[in-house]
Amino acid sequence: MTPHVRDEEPGTAPGALADADVPDRDVPPRKGEVRELLGLALAAGAGALFVLRPEFYAAGVHFLATQAAALVH
């Protein structure tokens, strides 16, 4: 870490993290929580579909393979 970043906040000891927990400092909400939830739900649904209907997985692999082959030709 460079000295100008470390000493940016007044009153911090050398080597102290500027991101350390400080009382009365508001933490902004994470912006990706909804996207993260949707991604996890999509992954869980795909996993369940793979277990319950493996023929859909095989059809998806076949579709991707044929699209990739079409791009090569």
Secondary structure, 3 states (H helix, E strand, C coil): CCHHHHCCCCCCCCCCCCCCCCCCCCCCCCCCHHHHHHHHHHHHHHHHHHHHCHHHHHHHHHHHHHHHHHHHC
